[in-house]
């Protein structure tokens, strides 16, 4: 399939074409950039729900039942599951997709993508993969992060509504206080709420919320037991409440702020790569050698490289 044919099929919402584009984006192929330029006006039309939390919290199960709930409500759903990277193939482990049996049965498009060592619980190309999924005309996109723990906060820069999942019994309460991960949550979920310690965890989260600063939206705490779909209807209603709270104006302002952040990062990376190529690896190595010999300090070395 040549590029012209691929773009034509993408405009028609062809599933195989979208799968091909997702692969190109994941591989950071230059062709993906050209294709995205051509079809960019068709993207940005879905509401993005981010699901994050520590490993073992039940994120995949919640995504599965949430996707089914959204389908039952008349929505069209796409799922992007960021998996840990296989140490052998460099690809996604695919554990998330195996758990999403209900979503599979509903015909929901699910794509697993490897994090490839990217910090923050997401792959570096996640935003563009969301854009590719939107070509299937889905109005809801669910994005599940790896579950990297304290650094797993980057999803807040992509999602319109961020759901943070905690679970009793993981010894995670103290870690959550340090992490800042709760600060990004628009909705907090205590999953596996049938376990001992769930009520205590809910109270601790409530206490932590009372100590923080919030605007007009105070993140609700929802108890769920995802394996039996317990509390999922309430979670879905809270997602709708948050979307209504944002409204069209706040949603656009929020998206603009996040796109500005993303654009700054991309410009920074492009300029960095360009400068490294311009300077050359030989000069970098010579400077590193001089720093090691204490002939020059690292601050002066950086300044000299930039000036020259």
N, C-alpha and C positions, 0 to 999 in steps of 0.2 A: 504494500500500500504506500503510494508516494505521498508527499506532503499535501499536495492540492486535494487529493482524494480524501486524505485523513481529515483535513479541515472541513471539507464538505460534509463528511459523515458526522463530525463533531457538531456542526450546526444543526444536524437533524437528530441529535441526541442518541446516536448509535452507541450501544453499550460497549461493543468491542473497540470502537475508536477511542472511547473514554479510557478504557483499560490500557490501551496502547499509550495514550498521552500520559497517564499516571506513571507508567513504567519509564517513559522518557524523562519526566520530571524527577522521579526518584533517582535515576541514574545521572541527574544533572547534565543531561545531553543538551547541546546547544540548539538542537532542533526544537526542543520544548519551548525555549524562549521565543523563537520565531512564531510558533503556533499560538502561544498565549497572546502575543501581540495582535494576531489576526482575529482572535475570538474574544478578546477582553471585554467587549461591550455586552457579551452574553452572561457574564459572571456577576457575582455579588448579590444574587437575588434570594439566597437562602438564609434562614436564621440559624446561627451557629451555637450549639450547646456543647460546652466543654465539660468533660468528666475526668476528675483527677483525684488522687489520694494514694496512700501507701500500698505497696504490693500486698495482695491477699485481702483487700478490702471489699472485693466483689464488684469491681468496676465493670468488668465484661458482662456479668450477669445483669447488672442494672442497665447497661446500654442495651442489652438484648430485650429486656421487658419494656424499657422506655420506647424503643423503636417500634415494638409491636403496639404499644398504647397509642403512639402518634399515628400509626397506620390506621388503627381503629377509629381515630378522630378525624380521618379524612386527609391526612397529610401524606406527602411523598417524602421518603426518608433515604438519606445516604449515610453510611457509617465509615469513618476513617479511624482505624485502630492502630496506634503506634506501638509496635512490639519491640522487645529487646532484640539486639542484633545477634544473629548466629555467629559464633566465633569461627565457624568453618566456611560458610558460604557468603557471609556478609549480609544475608537477607533476613527477613522477619522470621521469628520463631513460629508464628501462626497460632500460638496458644489462644489468643483472643477469639479468633474466628471459630475455633473448635467449640467454644463455650456459647456461641451465639446461634444456637440451633433454631430458636423461635424466629429470629430475624431471617435466617436462611429460608425457612419454610414460607415466610411471607413474601419472598422474592425481593427483599431489600438488598441493594448493592452494598457489599461490604469489601473494603480494601484494607489489608494489613500492610503496613510500611515499617521498615526497620529504622530505628533511631540512629543507627550508624555512629554511636558514640556521642551524639549531640547532647549537650547538657540541657536541662530544663524540661525533660520528659517528652520532647517532641523531636521530629526530624527537622533539619534546616529548611526543607522544602515544603513543610506542612501547609503553609498558607496557599501555595500554588496548587497543591493537591486538592485542597478544599474547592478552589476555583474550578478545577477540572471536574470534580464531582457535580458541581452545580450545572454542568452542561446536560445532565440527565433530568433537568427541570425539577429536582427535589427542592422543596421549600423548607425542609429541616435537615441540617447536617449535624450528626453527632460525632464528636471527636474525643477519643479516649487516649489518654497519655500513658506512657510506660509505667508510671508509678514510681518515680525516682526518689521520692521522699522530700527532703527539705528544699532541694533545688527545683522541684517540679512545679514551678509557678508561671512558666512562660505561656501556658494556655490562656491566661488572663488577657494576653495581648492579641489573642485571636478570637476568643469566644465572645458572643453577645451576652450569654448567661453562663457563668462558671459554677459547676456543682462540685463541691469538695466532699469526698466520702471518707468517713472515719469508721472504725470498727472496734468494739471492745476486745480486750484480751491480747492486743499486740504490744502493749507497753508503749504505746505511741503518744500518750497524753502529754508527757513532758516534751517530746520531740516536736509535737504540734505547736506548743507554745513558743519554741525557739524558731520554728521554721518560717513563720510568716505565711505559710500556706493557707491558714485560715483567713488571712486578710484579703485574699483574692476571691474568696467564696461569696457568691451572691446567694447561694443556698448551701446549707450544711446538712449532710446526711449521716445518721448513725445507722449503718447497715448491720445485718445479723443481730437485729434488736431483740431476738429471742434468747440471746446469750446472756449469761450473768455479767453484770457490770455495765449493761447498756444504759440503764437509767442514770448511773453515776457519770458515765461519759457525757450524756446529754446535759446534765447539770454543770459539769466542768466547762463544756463548750458555751453554755449560757453565761456562765460567770466570766469567761474570757471575752465574750462579745460585749458584756456590760462594761468592761474595762477599756475597750477600744473606742475609736471615734468613727461614727457612721453619719451618713447624710440622712436623707428622708427614707432610705431603704435600709431596714434592719434585717440582716440575713435570717430567715427562719431555719429552725432545726427540725428535720423530718426523720422519723424513725421508720426504717424499712426492713423487710426480710425478703430480699430480692428473689430467693429461690422459690418462694411461694407467692411472689408478686404482692406481698403485704406492704402497704404504704406507698405503692408506686403511683396509684391514682392521686394521692395527696401530693407526691413529688411533682407529678405532671401539672397539677393545678398551681403549685408554687412557681413552676417555670413560666406558666402563662401569666401569673400575677406579676412576675418580674418583667416580663415582656410588656405587659400593659403599663407598668410603672414607668418604663423607659419611654414608651410612646415613640412616635416617629422622630420628633425633634431630638430627644436625648439619645436615641439610638444612633442617629446620624452624627451627632457631636462625638459620641463615644467611638464610633468607627473611624471618624476623621483623626481623632487623637491617636488611636492605635496604628492607623496607616502611616501617620507622621513618624511615629516611633520606628515602625518597620522600615520605612524609607530611609531614615537616618542610618539605621544599621546596615542596609544594603549599600548606601553610598560610602559609608565608612569602610566596608569590606572591599568594595571595588577599588577605592583609592589606596587602601593598604596593599592589595594584590598588585596594583599597577606600580606602586613605589618599590615593592620587593623585586619585581621583574626589572625595573629600571636600575636599581642599585646593583643587583646581581648577587648570586650566592657567594662568589669569591670575596667580595668586599665585606659581606656580613661575617664570613668566617675569619677574615683578617682582623676585623674589629673585635670579634669574640675572643680571638687569641690575645689581642692587646689588653682587653679587659682582664683576662685570666692572668696575664703577666703583671697586672697592675700598672701598665704604662698609661692607661686612661680609665676613667670611671665610666660606668654605664650611662649616666645621664649626659655627659659630654659626648659620648659615642653616638647616642641617638640624635642629639642636636647636629653633630657633624654630618651624619648620614642624610638627614633631612635637608640640610643646607646644600650639600654637594649634589 
